């Protein structure tokens, strides 16, 4: 019974880790995209908010794409004006990306070192 609980815990931990990898890679792409794409291309490929188009009411994420572009260009005041939460969300994405990359590098190096030690 105890072994089953350990296996279940291990499976849950692996599932959460896989979800974190997917979310982190998506965040990294979102953060890097405005640096490599033309501003107009980003705006043309960003969907229009349903709340704004159908009800003419802005949701909490309205202006976020434009705000991320402004943050990428270093215009933090414009980003804040476009969406008040953009700086917080951008910072959260950036912090998660840094943690993910650091963890990935550490994990890769640690695994190699452990594999080398076990082979000898």
C-alpha positions as CSV (number, residue, x, y, z in Angstrom):
1,X,0.0,0.0,0.0
2,X,2.8,2.4,0.9
3,X,4.5,1.7,-2.4
4,X,1.3,2.6,-4.3
5,X,1.1,5.9,-2.6
6,X,4.7,6.7,-3.4
7,X,4.1,5.8,-7.1
8,X,0.9,7.9,-7.2
9,X,2.8,10.8,-5.6
10,X,5.7,10.4,-8.1
11,X,3.2,10.4,-11.0
12,X,1.5,13.5,-9.8
13,X,4.8,15.3,-9.3
14,X,5.9,14.3,-12.8
15,X,2.6,15.5,-14.3
16,X,2.9,18.9,-12.5
17,X,6.5,19.2,-13.7
18,X,5.4,18.5,-17.3
19,X,2.7,21.2,-17.1
20,X,5.2,23.6,-15.7
21,X,7.6,22.9,-18.6
22,X,4.8,23.6,-21.1
23,X,3.6,26.8,-19.4
24,X,7.2,28.0,-19.0
25,X,8.1,27.5,-22.6
26,X,4.9,29.3,-23.6
27,X,5.8,32.2,-21.3
28,X,9.3,32.4,-22.8
29,X,7.8,32.5,-26.3
30,X,5.4,35.3,-25.3
31,X,8.2,37.3,-23.8
32,X,10.5,36.9,-26.8
33,X,8.0,37.3,-29.6
34,X,7.8,41.1,-29.5
35,X,11.6,41.4,-29.7
36,X,11.7,39.4,-33.0
37,X,8.4,40.3,-34.7
38,X,7.3,43.6,-36.1
39,X,4.9,45.5,-33.9
40,X,2.3,45.6,-36.6
41,X,2.6,41.8,-37.2
42,X,2.0,41.2,-33.5
43,X,-1.1,43.5,-33.4
44,X,-2.5,42.0,-36.6
45,X,-2.2,38.4,-35.3
46,X,-3.6,39.2,-31.8
47,X,-7.3,38.3,-31.6
48,X,-9.8,40.9,-30.7
49,X,-11.3,40.6,-27.2
50,X,-14.9,39.2,-27.4
51,X,-16.0,41.4,-24.5
52,X,-14.8,44.5,-26.3
53,X,-16.1,43.5,-29.7
54,X,-19.5,42.3,-28.7
55,X,-20.3,44.3,-25.5
56,X,-17.9,47.3,-25.9
57,X,-16.6,46.6,-22.4
58,X,-12.9,46.1,-21.7
59,X,-11.9,43.0,-19.7
60,X,-9.0,42.7,-17.4
61,X,-6.7,41.6,-20.2
62,X,-7.7,44.2,-22.8
63,X,-4.6,46.0,-24.0
64,X,-2.2,43.3,-22.7
65,X,-0.7,42.5,-26.1
66,X,0.0,46.2,-26.8
67,X,1.3,46.6,-23.2
68,X,3.8,43.7,-23.6
69,X,5.0,45.3,-26.8
70,X,5.5,48.6,-25.0
71,X,7.4,46.8,-22.2
72,X,9.6,45.1,-24.7
73,X,10.4,48.6,-26.1
74,X,11.1,49.9,-22.6
75,X,8.1,52.2,-22.5
76,X,6.8,51.2,-19.1
77,X,4.5,54.2,-18.6
78,X,2.7,53.5,-21.9
79,X,2.4,49.8,-20.9
80,X,0.8,50.8,-17.5
81,X,-1.6,53.2,-19.3
82,X,-2.7,50.4,-21.7
83,X,-3.2,47.8,-18.9
84,X,-2.6,48.4,-15.2
85,X,-1.7,44.7,-14.6
86,X,0.7,44.4,-17.5
87,X,3.9,45.2,-15.5
88,X,3.0,42.6,-12.8
89,X,2.1,39.9,-15.3
90,X,5.2,40.6,-17.4
91,X,7.4,40.5,-14.3
92,X,5.8,37.2,-13.2
93,X,6.4,35.7,-16.7
94,X,10.0,36.9,-16.6
95,X,10.6,35.6,-13.1
96,X,9.1,32.2,-13.9
97,X,11.3,32.1,-17.1
98,X,14.4,32.9,-15.1
99,X,13.6,30.2,-12.5
100,X,12.8,27.7,-15.3
101,X,16.0,28.3,-17.2
102,X,18.1,28.2,-14.1
103,X,16.5,25.0,-12.9
104,X,16.8,23.4,-16.4
105,X,20.6,24.3,-16.5
106,X,21.2,23.1,-13.0
107,X,19.2,19.9,-13.5
108,X,21.0,19.1,-16.8
109,X,24.4,19.7,-15.2
110,X,23.6,17.8,-12.0
111,X,22.2,14.8,-14.0
112,X,25.4,14.7,-16.2
113,X,27.6,14.8,-13.1
114,X,25.5,12.1,-11.3
115,X,25.6,9.9,-14.4
116,X,29.4,10.4,-14.7
117,X,29.9,9.5,-11.1
118,X,27.6,6.4,-11.4
119,X,29.5,5.2,-14.5
120,X,32.9,5.2,-12.8
